[in-house]
Amino acid sequence: MDIALLSVSLGVHSTRRIAQEAEALGHYVELIDHTKCSVKLGEGQPKIFIGEEDITNEFDAIIPRIGTKVTRHGAAIVKQFEMNDIFSTARSLGITRARNKVRTLQIMARKGIPIPETLFSINPDNIGDQLRILGGAPVIIKLQEGTQGRGVILAESQKSAKSIIDTFYKMDTSILMQRFIEEANGEDIRIIVVGSKVVASMKRTSQLDDFRSNVHRGGDTVAVQISPKEAKIAVNAAKYLGLGVAGVDLMRSKNGPVLIEVNASPGLKGIEHATNINVAKHIIQFVERNVGRRRK
């Protein structure tokens, strides 16, 4: 099987791990830098180029690892592979949905997935009303397209919350606000879904001076046993967004688990280390099953 790994570099740990497992299972894998890809539309079949090389029909499957800053272009390249009937571990629409926190939460709320109380607006004239609707401080303020804990702020007082929100509104920056889940104690659960199964899960704990638990922020990780309800939330979240591979983040609130966000290109380093589970191998086996079904 010939696999295109859409990523900017094999120097990225997760990209390298997936390539290693693909080769270990006997497949040809090639790094395709999606930022250097072009699509030609018009007469005849649409074509995908890397430089001047036509790669339209060179691969049986693609595994997208699309960077945040080039989401729109990367998703367009993935879409063209899809339209050329090449299997992808993530739908292009799923990638763009997952990158927008509000869109993700809107879909989850409509589907009945539990989420924290959330509010979004662009009106700078009634920030006090917005905070009262949400229940007041403390609140979490998030950039709608932040990743790895970047753009996530805890406003502990009404005054600081108003100041931060007003600043973002005046900068035309899209944000959302969520009620602070104090009982989570700076912990969250990262669940990796591959296909329709949970393959690994870990608990992330924030550093003493930081409420954010992301691994990239220096949080501690440990393998964790999740409940059937948590597993169902994670699997359904990935399905509703159209992601064959996803990292689903949950928090344990006093009312039960709530979904925080979904990552279309989850990192593997932290979770493979914490759980000793070969997540990259699960991803390649998922590709094998789907390409095999298509050939039949």
C-alpha positions in Angstrom: 0.0 0.0 0.0 1.3 3.5 -0.9 0.5 6.1 1.8 1.0 9.9 1.6 1.7 11.5 4.9 0.6 15.1 4.6 2.9 17.0 7.0 5.6 19.7 6.8 8.5 17.5 8.1 9.6 14.1 9.4 11.2 16.1 12.1 7.8 16.3 13.8 7.7 13.5 16.3 4.1 12.3 15.5 4.7 12.4 11.8 7.9 10.4 12.2 6.2 7.8 14.4 3.4 7.2 11.8 6.0 6.8 9.0 8.0 4.3 11.1 5.0 2.1 11.7 3.8 2.3 8.1 7.3 1.1 7.0 7.4 -1.6 9.7 4.1 -3.0 8.4 5.5 -3.2 4.9 4.0 -0.1 3.3 5.5 2.6 1.1 5.1 5.9 2.8 6.1 9.3 1.5 6.1 12.7 3.2 4.1 15.2 1.2 4.4 18.8 2.4 0.9 20.1 1.9 2.1 23.7 1.9 4.0 23.0 -1.3 1.0 21.2 -3.0 -0.9 22.8 -5.8 -4.3 21.8 -7.4 -5.0 22.3 -11.1 -8.7 22.5 -12.0 -10.3 22.8 -15.4 -10.1 20.6 -18.4 -9.9 16.8 -17.6 -9.4 15.3 -14.2 -8.3 17.7 -11.5 -4.7 17.2 -10.7 -2.6 17.5 -7.5 1.1 18.6 -7.8 4.0 18.7 -5.5 6.2 21.2 -7.2 5.9 20.1 -10.9 5.3 16.4 -10.0 1.8 15.1 -10.7 0.8 12.9 -7.6 -2.9 12.7 -8.4 -3.0 8.9 -8.6 0.1 7.9 -6.8 -1.3 6.9 -3.4 -3.9 4.5 -2.0 -4.4 6.6 1.1 -3.5 9.9 2.8 -2.9 10.6 6.5 -3.4 14.4 7.0 -1.3 16.2 9.7 -2.4 19.7 8.9 -0.7 22.6 10.7 -3.0 25.2 12.3 -1.6 28.2 10.3 -2.4 26.5 7.0 -5.7 24.8 7.8 -7.6 26.3 4.9 -5.1 25.3 2.3 -4.4 21.9 3.9 -8.1 21.1 4.0 -8.4 22.0 0.4 -5.6 19.6 -0.6 -7.3 16.9 1.5 -10.6 17.6 -0.2 -9.1 17.2 -3.6 -7.7 13.8 -2.7 -11.1 12.8 -1.4 -12.7 13.9 -4.6 -10.2 11.8 -6.5 -11.5 8.8 -4.4 -8.3 8.5 -2.2 -9.0 7.3 1.3 -8.2 9.8 4.1 -8.0 9.3 7.8 -9.8 12.7 8.3 -12.4 14.3 6.1 -11.5 17.8 5.0 -14.7 19.2 6.6 -13.8 17.5 9.8 -10.4 19.2 9.9 -11.9 22.6 9.5 -14.7 22.0 12.0 -12.3 20.7 14.6 -10.1 23.8 14.2 -12.9 26.1 15.1 -13.9 25.5 18.8 -17.3 27.2 18.5 -18.3 25.1 15.4 -17.2 22.0 17.2 -19.2 22.8 20.3 -22.2 23.8 18.3 -22.2 20.4 16.6 -21.7 18.6 19.9 -24.5 20.5 21.6 -26.9 19.7 18.7 -26.0 16.0 19.0 -26.5 15.9 22.7 -22.8 15.6 23.7 -22.3 17.2 27.2 -20.1 20.4 27.0 -19.3 23.2 29.5 -21.6 26.2 29.6 -20.3 28.3 26.8 -21.0 31.7 25.4 -19.7 33.5 22.4 -20.3 37.0 21.1 -18.7 40.0 19.4 -20.6 42.7 21.2 -18.4 45.0 23.3 -21.3 46.9 24.7 -22.8 44.3 27.1 -19.8 42.3 28.4 -21.3 42.5 31.9 -24.5 40.9 30.6 -22.6 38.2 28.9 -20.7 37.3 32.0 -23.9 37.3 34.1 -25.6 35.0 31.5 -22.6 32.6 32.0 -22.8 32.8 35.8 -20.1 35.3 36.5 -16.4 34.9 37.2 -14.2 32.9 37.2 -14.4 32.2 33.5 -12.2 30.6 30.9 -11.6 32.8 27.8 -10.4 31.0 24.7 -9.3 32.0 21.2 -11.6 30.1 18.8 -8.7 28.7 16.9 -6.0 28.3 19.6 -4.1 25.0 20.0 -1.9 23.3 22.6 -3.2 25.5 25.4 -2.3 28.8 23.6 -4.9 31.5 23.8 -6.6 30.0 26.9 -6.9 32.5 29.8 -8.4 32.1 33.3 -10.1 35.3 34.4 -10.6 35.0 38.1 -12.6 38.2 38.7 -15.4 40.0 37.0 -13.1 43.0 36.5 -10.3 41.1 34.8 -12.7 39.2 32.7 -14.3 42.4 31.4 -10.9 43.9 30.6 -9.6 40.8 28.7 -12.8 40.3 26.8 -13.0 44.0 25.8 -9.4 43.8 24.6 -10.1 40.8 22.4 -13.3 42.4 20.9 -11.5 45.6 20.0 -8.8 43.5 18.3 -11.5 41.7 16.2 -10.3 38.4 17.7 -12.8 35.6 17.8 -13.2 34.2 21.3 -15.5 32.1 23.4 -16.1 32.0 27.2 -16.7 29.0 29.3 -17.6 28.5 33.0 -14.5 27.5 34.9 -14.7 23.8 36.1 -13.0 24.2 39.4 -13.6 20.7 40.6 -11.5 19.3 37.7 -8.5 20.6 39.7 -6.4 21.4 36.5 -6.9 17.9 35.1 -8.3 16.7 31.8 -8.5 13.4 29.9 -7.1 13.0 26.4 -8.7 10.1 24.5 -7.4 8.9 21.1 -10.1 7.5 18.8 -9.1 5.5 15.8 -12.0 4.4 13.6 -14.8 3.6 15.9 -12.7 2.6 18.9 -10.8 4.2 21.8 -7.2 3.0 21.5 -5.6 5.0 24.3 -6.4 7.5 27.1 -4.4 9.5 29.6 -5.0 12.0 32.3 -3.1 15.3 32.0 -2.4 17.4 35.1 -1.4 21.1 35.0 1.7 22.4 36.7 1.2 24.1 40.1 1.4 27.6 38.6 -0.8 26.9 35.5 -4.4 25.7 35.2 -3.8 24.4 31.7 -2.9 20.7 31.5 -1.6 20.4 27.9 1.6 18.4 27.4 3.1 21.3 25.4 2.6 23.5 28.5 4.6 21.1 30.7 1.6 19.2 32.2 2.1 15.7 33.7 0.6 12.6 32.1 -0.4 9.2 33.2 -2.5 6.4 31.7 -6.1 6.4 32.9 -9.1 4.1 32.8 -12.1 5.8 31.3 -15.7 5.0 31.9 -18.0 3.6 29.2 -19.8 7.0 29.0 -16.5 8.8 28.4 -15.6 6.3 25.7 -19.0 6.8 24.0 -18.6 10.6 24.1 -15.2 10.4 22.5 -16.2 7.9 19.7 -19.3 9.9 18.9 -17.5 13.2 18.9 -15.0 11.9 16.3 -17.8 10.4 14.2 -19.9 13.6 14.3 -17.0 15.7 13.0 -16.0 13.2 10.3 -12.6 12.2 11.8 -11.2 8.7 11.5 -8.4 9.7 13.9 -9.0 12.2 16.7 -7.8 13.4 20.0 -10.8 14.1 22.2 -10.4 16.2 25.4 -12.8 15.7 28.3 -13.0 17.2 31.8 -14.7 15.5 34.8 -17.2 17.9 36.3 -19.5 17.4 39.2 -22.2 16.7 36.7 -20.2 14.1 34.8 -17.8 14.2 31.8 -17.9 17.2 29.5 -16.2 17.6 26.1 -13.7 20.4 25.9 -12.4 20.1 22.3 -11.5 17.7 19.5 -8.1 17.6 17.8 -7.9 16.4 14.2 -4.1 15.9 14.3 -3.4 14.7 17.9 0.1 14.4 19.1 1.4 10.9 19.8 4.5 11.5 22.0 2.7 12.2 25.3 0.1 9.5 25.0 2.4 6.7 23.7 4.8 7.5 26.5 2.1 7.6 29.2 0.2 4.5 28.1 2.9 2.4 26.4 0.4 1.8 23.6 1.5 1.9 19.9 -1.0 4.5 18.7 0.8 5.0 15.4 0.4 1.3 14.6 -3.4 1.5 15.3 -3.6 4.3 12.8 -1.8 2.3 10.0 -4.0 -0.7 10.7 -7.1 1.5 10.4 -5.8 2.7 7.0 -5.2 -1.0 5.9 -8.7 -2.0 6.8 -10.4 0.8 4.9 -8.2 0.6 1.8 -8.8 -3.2 1.8 -12.5 -2.7 1.9 -12.4 -0.3 -1.0 -10.4 -2.7 -3.1 -12.9 -5.5 -2.5 
